[in-house]
Amino acid sequence: MDFLERLNAVLHGKRPDRVPYAPYDNLVPRGDFERELRNRGMGLCLRRRGIWSEMPDVEVEHRTEGDIAYEIYRTPKGSVRAANRTHVGRISDGETIEAEWMIKEVGDFEPVIFMVENTVYHRDYEGFLAHVRDVGTDGIVRFEGTQPPYDSTEAYFSLEEWSGAQHDYPEAFARLLSAVERRVERFMPLVIEGPGEFVSLGSLSGIYGPRQYEEYVIPFYRRWAPELKAAGKIPALHAHNSNLASFVDLVRETGMPVVEAFTPPPVGDLSLAEAREAWGPEVVIWVNFPETIFWHGKRETYDYTVDLLRQDEASGRLVIGMTEMGSYGITDDKSEHVFKEGMRAIVDAIDSEGVY
């Protein structure tokens, strides 16, 4: 099997010839090292959105001061500003770090709600298909869906302000949440009719508790997961939180056939064997390999990977990946050596214990 055949076998409930190793494409060092691992069976997971958006009645001003990039949004309901820190080292390949969020006080709700209501979506299916053609059998291109509305509201606040706003301004927050729900209703039909079979649908970050997840998020999955499946899609939940044991039953309630970014101990608190027992034999578990293991050396990384593979050796529904850090953890010659040797150890272990 080539990589794409192998991964599609897992996603479609068939048994591959070996456990796929599929890091996110932006988390693997480019060049000869990537070629070395791809020649040994590693593939890439590309995340692309075949939809673009605009806010036709919103004026956006871009301004920079040193390494801070400001965006000022002017609407008929007022203006808000956001800022991002640029030139942040290894992750500077198009990514930034938030420095200022749009909603800082109750008066900022109205322009943000206007922006949400004013968002118009357009198809970009040809752009998505171009990525599919470009990567060929060396990777899979995941169609990027959306976050649940409750999670999407957090993008407009710092975490502290988001938590406080729900208690300090409940009416304004409820209006924002309703606006985001209507925006999702406009967005999801384009995902359902789009060309991507493998689709992301939300994440589980663990920044709030199981009660809120059950109240606000589970209804989102009950609404959209059946429609995606009926359209022939394979939706995936990005469950990267380290306190997953508290949500293990709720993950099952989402009805998602793929649980991706699953991070086992020592970073997470739920083992692969426990997750398999809780979610059953049909769910694809896509592991985020905890890169902290790399610092213990190549031998321990190999042994750790072998243990992972043996915990789930009978399922045929396992993928090993890196979804959270990968090469972002490479900052100097020493860390480059540590991370590359760790990634080689993963492939060595799959060669030894991950062949069916």
HELIX and SHEET records of a PDB file:
HELIX    1   1 PHE A    3  LEU A   11  1                                   9    
HELIX    2   2 ASP A   25  LEU A   27  5                                   3    
HELIX    3   3 ASP A   32  ASN A   39  1                                   8    
HELIX    4   4 GLY A   89  SER A   92  5                                   4    
HELIX    5   5 VAL A  106  ASP A  108  5                                   3    
HELIX    6   6 PHE A  109  GLU A  117  1                                   9    
HELIX    7   7 TYR A  125  VAL A  135  1                                  11    
HELIX    8   8 GLY A  136  ASP A  138  5                                   3    
HELIX    9   9 PRO A  149  THR A  153  1                                   5    
HELIX   10  10 GLU A  154  TYR A  156  5                                   3    
HELIX   11  11 LEU A  159  ASP A  168  1                                  10    
HELIX   12  12 PRO A  170  GLU A  193  1                                  24    
HELIX   13  13 PRO A  210  GLN A  212  1                                   3    
HELIX   14  14 TYR A  213  VAL A  217  3                                   5    
HELIX   15  15 ILE A  218  ALA A  230  1                                  13    
HELIX   16  16 LEU A  244  PHE A  247  5                                   4    
HELIX   17  17 VAL A  248  GLU A  253  1                                   6    
HELIX   18  18 LEU A  272  TRP A  279  1                                   8    
HELIX   19  19 GLU A  291  HIS A  296  5                                   6    
HELIX   20  20 LYS A  298  GLN A  311  1                                  14    
HELIX   21  21 GLY A  326  GLY A  329  5                                   4    
HELIX   22  22 ASP A  333  GLU A  353  1                                  21    
SHEET    1   A 7 LEU A  44  ARG A  48  0                                        
SHEET    2   A 7 GLY A 139  GLU A 144  1                                        
SHEET    3   A 7 PHE A 198  SER A 203  1                                        
SHEET    4   A 7 ILE A 234  HIS A 238  1                                        
SHEET    5   A 7 VAL A 258  PHE A 262  1                                        
SHEET    6   A 7 VAL A 284  ASN A 288  1                                        
SHEET    7   A 7 LEU A 318  GLY A 321  1                                        
SHEET    1   B 2 ILE A  51  GLU A  54  0                                        
SHEET    2   B 2 VAL A 120  ARG A 123 -1                                        
SHEET    1   C 4 GLU A  59  GLU A  65  0                                        
SHEET    2   C 4 ILE A  68  THR A  75 -1                                        
SHEET    3   C 4 GLY A  78  ARG A  85 -1                                        
SHEET    4   C 4 ILE A  97  GLU A 100 -1                                        
END                                                                             
